[in-house]
Amino acid sequence: MKTEKAEPALVDLTHVAEIELFILKRMKDLTLGPHASKVKGSGFDFVGLRDWEPGDRLSSIDWAQSSLTNFSPVITREFEQMSTATVIAVADASLSTRCGASGVTIGSIVARAVATIGLSSALLQDSFGLLAFDDKGRQREWARPTVGKPHVLYCLDLYQRQMSKGAGEEGPEVTDAIRHLRQASLVPVISDFLFAGASDFIKGLSELSVAHDVFLVMIDGRFAFELPSVAAGWIDAIDIETRRTRVVSRREFQRMGARVAEWQDEIRRVARDVDLEVVEVGVDPWQMETALLQFMGDRRLQKVR
């Protein structure tokens, strides 16, 4: 019997351990020495009932209510856990993130950024959640914010599985999903922004800054489009997002990387015009993690309360 080979993880447990050690070294000033925990007592407030979702604790299932629905669906009790802040990573899961070079994809950089932000949040007892979106700026997956490293690992696995799926049903717009969050949150939006309508998407995000602390984490996508020289004068190309084909000249083919840089320059200008800060990260994981941790640390000092 022939079995399909599983796709390699974008961020595996070895990478998680490396990131965690790096975070501990960079943030030791915030964790060393005697200090009281920010979370006191049970730290849980009951907020209502909802359908059970993957990642929920079995202990939170309301068996009495579930029996009334014949366990279809299973009902779970929802709690809000006390924490010092709430962080929602909004991660790009569009098809362009599957592009890459030398074994590194844009999606793997997005996943590593999610891991860095998530693990640093867990270290500082912040609630962490994930919202994955498509090229139309619509929600594809959602993980409610919860405290702890196991939940960060669940979010990473959720993003990995979302990347391996095809196109699914369209969810609500990302801006609407964030707008309905119960409390003010720190919202890093992680993407290469290489999709049509990116400027309008960013302008929509800026409207959320009244209630939430929104900023952009832009993946430098040039590395995935700096293509090798070819002998052919004309090349058949396919747009991975729209599936449309187009014949391009050799000169245009070799300018792909430069065109990506021009597009992302425009994204920076749009973000600046609407007062959204941009953290730029690239292929180098240590540079990326240093930039993110420094920015998150500074942001946390003036976090939304």
C-alpha positions as CSV (number, residue, x, y, z in Angstrom):
1,M,0.0,0.0,0.0
2,K,1.3,3.4,-1.0
3,T,1.2,6.2,1.7
4,E,1.6,9.9,1.1
5,K,4.7,11.4,2.5
6,A,3.9,14.0,5.2
7,E,5.0,17.6,4.4
8,P,7.9,18.8,6.6
9,A,6.9,21.1,9.4
10,L,7.4,24.8,8.8
11,V,8.7,25.1,12.3
12,D,9.5,21.8,14.1
13,L,10.2,21.2,17.8
14,T,14.0,21.7,17.2
15,H,13.3,25.2,15.9
16,V,10.9,25.9,18.8
17,A,13.7,24.9,21.3
18,E,16.2,27.2,19.5
19,I,13.7,30.1,19.5
20,E,12.8,29.6,23.2
21,L,16.5,29.6,24.2
22,F,17.1,32.8,22.2
23,I,14.1,34.5,23.8
24,L,15.2,33.5,27.3
25,K,18.6,35.1,26.6
26,R,17.2,38.3,25.1
27,M,14.5,38.7,27.8
28,K,16.3,37.5,30.9
29,D,16.1,41.0,32.4
30,L,12.3,40.6,32.5
31,T,12.3,37.1,34.0
32,L,15.2,36.9,36.5
33,G,15.0,37.9,40.1
34,P,12.2,37.6,42.7
35,H,8.9,39.0,41.5
36,A,5.3,38.2,42.0
37,S,3.3,36.5,39.4
38,K,0.9,38.7,37.4
39,V,-1.7,36.0,37.6
40,K,-3.3,35.6,41.0
41,G,-5.9,33.1,42.2
42,S,-7.6,30.8,39.7
43,G,-7.3,33.4,37.0
44,F,-10.4,32.2,35.2
45,D,-13.8,33.9,34.7
46,F,-16.7,32.1,33.2
47,V,-18.0,34.0,30.1
48,G,-20.5,31.6,28.5
49,L,-21.1,28.4,26.4
50,R,-20.1,27.6,22.9
51,D,-19.5,24.7,20.5
52,W,-16.3,22.6,21.3
53,E,-13.3,23.4,19.1
54,P,-10.0,21.5,18.6
55,G,-7.5,22.7,21.2
56,D,-10.2,23.1,23.9
57,R,-9.5,21.2,27.2
58,L,-11.6,18.2,27.8
59,S,-12.2,19.4,31.3
60,S,-14.1,22.4,30.0
61,I,-16.8,20.3,28.3
62,D,-20.2,20.9,29.8
63,W,-21.5,17.3,29.7
64,A,-25.0,18.2,30.9
65,Q,-25.5,20.7,28.2
66,S,-23.9,18.4,25.6
67,S,-26.3,15.6,26.4
68,L,-29.2,17.9,25.6
69,T,-27.9,18.3,22.0
70,N,-27.1,14.5,21.9
71,F,-23.4,15.6,21.7
72,S,-23.8,17.1,18.3
73,P,-22.3,19.5,18.8
74,V,-20.4,19.1,22.0
75,I,-20.8,22.1,24.3
76,T,-17.9,23.6,26.2
77,R,-17.7,26.2,28.9
78,E,-15.7,29.3,27.8
79,F,-13.4,31.0,30.3
80,E,-11.4,34.2,30.1
81,Q,-8.0,33.8,31.7
82,M,-6.3,36.7,33.5
83,S,-3.1,37.8,31.9
84,T,-0.9,40.8,31.6
85,A,-1.8,41.4,27.9
86,T,-3.5,39.8,24.9
87,V,-1.6,39.2,21.7
88,I,-3.3,38.1,18.5
89,A,-1.0,37.1,15.7
90,V,-2.7,37.7,12.3
91,A,-0.8,35.4,9.9
92,D,-0.9,35.3,6.1
93,A,-1.8,31.8,4.8
94,S,-2.4,32.8,1.2
95,L,-0.8,30.9,-1.6
96,S,2.0,33.3,-2.2
97,T,3.5,32.3,1.1
98,R,4.3,28.9,-0.4
99,C,6.9,30.5,-2.7
100,G,10.5,30.3,-1.6
101,A,14.1,29.5,-2.6
102,S,16.8,27.2,-1.2
103,G,14.4,25.2,0.9
104,V,13.0,28.4,2.7
105,T,9.5,29.5,2.0
106,I,7.8,32.8,2.9
107,G,5.3,30.6,4.9
108,S,8.1,29.2,7.0
109,I,9.3,32.7,7.9
110,V,5.7,33.6,8.8
111,A,5.5,30.5,11.1
112,R,8.8,31.4,12.7
113,A,7.6,34.9,13.4
114,V,4.4,33.4,15.0
115,A,6.5,31.1,17.1
116,T,8.7,34.0,18.3
117,I,5.8,36.3,19.2
118,G,3.9,33.4,20.8
119,L,6.7,32.0,22.9
120,S,7.7,35.5,24.1
121,S,4.0,36.1,25.1
122,A,3.9,32.7,27.0
123,L,7.1,33.7,28.9
124,L,5.5,36.9,30.0
125,Q,2.2,35.3,30.9
126,D,0.3,37.1,28.0
127,S,-2.6,35.4,26.3
128,F,-1.8,34.5,22.7
129,G,-4.1,33.7,19.9
130,L,-3.9,33.2,16.1
131,L,-5.9,34.4,13.2
132,A,-4.9,33.0,9.7
133,F,-6.1,34.9,6.6
134,D,-6.2,34.4,2.8
135,D,-5.3,36.7,-0.1
136,K,-8.7,38.4,0.1
137,G,-8.1,39.5,3.7
138,R,-10.6,37.0,5.0
139,Q,-10.3,34.7,8.1
140,R,-9.3,31.1,7.3
141,E,-8.7,29.9,10.9
142,W,-9.0,31.2,14.4
143,A,-7.5,30.1,17.8
144,R,-8.8,31.9,20.8
145,P,-6.2,33.6,23.0
146,T,-5.0,31.5,25.9
147,V,-2.0,31.6,28.2
148,G,0.8,29.0,28.0
149,K,3.4,27.3,25.7
150,P,1.1,24.3,24.8
151,H,-1.4,26.7,23.2
152,V,1.4,28.4,21.2
153,L,2.4,25.0,19.9
154,Y,-1.3,24.3,19.0
155,C,-1.4,27.6,17.1
156,L,1.7,26.7,15.2
157,D,0.3,23.3,14.3
158,L,-3.0,25.0,13.2
159,Y,-1.1,27.3,10.9
160,Q,0.9,24.4,9.5
161,R,-2.3,22.4,8.8
162,Q,-4.0,25.5,7.3
163,M,-1.1,25.9,4.9
164,S,-1.5,22.4,3.6
165,K,-5.2,22.8,2.9
166,G,-6.6,24.0,-0.4
167,A,-9.1,26.9,-0.7
168,G,-11.8,26.6,1.9
169,E,-15.0,28.5,2.7
170,E,-14.6,32.2,3.0
171,G,-14.8,33.5,6.5
172,P,-15.4,37.0,7.9
173,E,-13.1,39.8,7.0
174,V,-10.0,40.0,9.2
175,T,-10.9,43.6,10.3
176,D,-14.4,42.4,11.4
177,A,-12.9,39.5,13.4
178,I,-10.5,41.8,15.2
179,R,-13.1,44.4,15.8
180,H,-15.2,41.9,17.8
181,L,-12.4,41.0,20.2
182,R,-13.5,41.4,23.8
183,Q,-10.5,43.4,25.0
184,A,-7.8,45.7,23.6
185,S,-5.1,43.6,22.1
186,L,-1.6,43.8,20.6
187,V,-2.1,42.7,17.0
188,P,1.0,42.0,14.8
189,V,-0.1,41.3,11.2
190,I,2.5,39.0,9.6
191,S,2.6,38.9,5.8
192,D,4.6,39.6,2.6
193,F,1.6,41.7,1.5
194,L,2.0,40.3,-2.1
195,F,-1.7,40.1,-2.9
196,A,-4.1,42.3,-4.7
197,G,-5.9,44.8,-2.5
198,A,-3.1,44.9,0.1
199,S,-3.3,48.7,0.3
200,D,-7.0,48.6,1.1
201,F,-6.4,45.8,3.6
202,I,-3.8,48.0,5.4
203,K,-6.1,51.0,5.4
204,G,-8.8,48.8,7.0
205,L,-6.4,47.7,9.7
206,S,-5.5,51.3,10.5
207,E,-9.2,51.9,11.5
208,L,-8.7,49.3,14.3
209,S,-5.9,51.3,16.0
210,V,-8.5,53.2,18.0
211,A,-9.2,50.1,20.0
212,H,-6.2,47.9,19.4
213,D,-2.4,48.2,19.0
214,V,-1.9,47.1,15.4
215,F,1.4,46.9,13.6
216,L,2.8,45.2,10.5
217,V,5.5,42.5,10.3
218,M,6.5,42.6,6.7
219,I,8.4,39.6,5.3
220,D,11.0,40.7,2.6
221,G,9.8,38.5,-0.3
222,R,12.5,39.4,-2.8
223,F,14.6,36.2,-2.0
224,A,11.7,34.0,-3.4
225,F,11.6,35.9,-6.7
226,E,15.2,36.5,-7.5
227,L,15.1,33.9,-10.3
228,P,18.1,32.3,-12.1
229,S,19.1,33.4,-15.6
230,V,17.4,31.5,-18.4
231,A,18.2,31.1,-22.1
232,A,14.7,31.3,-23.4
233,G,13.5,34.6,-24.7
234,W,9.9,34.1,-23.5
235,I,8.7,32.2,-20.5
236,D,5.3,30.8,-19.5
237,A,4.5,31.9,-16.0
238,I,1.6,31.1,-13.7
239,D,0.2,33.3,-10.9
240,I,-0.1,31.0,-7.9
241,E,-2.9,33.2,-6.3
242,T,-5.2,33.5,-9.3
243,R,-4.0,30.5,-11.4
244,R,-3.8,32.7,-14.5
245,T,-1.0,32.1,-16.9
246,R,1.0,34.7,-18.8
247,V,3.9,34.8,-21.2
248,V,6.7,37.1,-20.0
249,S,9.9,38.2,-21.6
250,R,13.3,37.1,-20.2
251,R,13.9,40.7,-19.1
252,E,10.7,40.9,-17.2
253,F,11.2,37.4,-15.7
254,Q,14.5,38.5,-14.3
255,R,13.1,41.7,-12.8
256,M,10.6,39.8,-10.6
257,G,12.7,40.4,-7.5
258,A,12.9,44.1,-8.2
259,R,9.2,44.3,-8.8
260,V,8.5,42.7,-5.5
261,A,10.8,45.3,-3.8
262,E,8.9,48.1,-5.6
263,W,5.6,46.6,-4.4
264,Q,6.7,46.4,-0.8
265,D,8.1,49.9,-0.9
266,E,4.6,51.0,-1.8
267,I,3.2,49.0,1.1
268,R,5.6,50.8,3.5
269,R,4.4,54.2,2.1
270,V,0.7,53.2,2.6
271,A,1.4,52.0,6.2
272,R,3.3,55.3,7.0
273,D,0.4,57.4,5.6
274,V,-2.1,55.6,7.9
275,D,0.2,55.7,10.9
276,L,0.9,51.9,11.1
277,E,4.4,50.9,12.2
278,V,6.2,48.3,10.1
279,V,8.8,45.8,11.4
280,E,10.7,44.4,8.4
281,V,12.1,40.9,8.7
282,G,14.0,38.7,6.2
283,V,15.4,35.2,5.7
284,D,18.0,35.4,8.6
285,P,16.1,33.9,11.6
286,W,18.3,35.5,14.3
287,Q,17.9,39.0,12.7
288,M,14.2,38.4,12.5
289,E,13.9,37.3,16.1
290,T,16.1,40.1,17.4
291,A,14.0,42.7,15.6
292,L,10.7,41.2,16.8
293,L,11.7,40.8,20.4
294,Q,13.1,44.3,20.6
295,F,9.9,45.8,19.0
296,M,7.6,43.6,21.2
297,G,9.5,44.5,24.3
298,D,9.3,48.2,23.6
299,R,5.6,47.9,22.6
300,R,4.8,45.9,25.8
301,L,6.1,48.8,28.0
302,Q,3.4,51.0,26.4
303,K,0.8,48.2,25.8
304,V,-2.9,48.9,25.5
305,R,-4.5,48.4,28.9
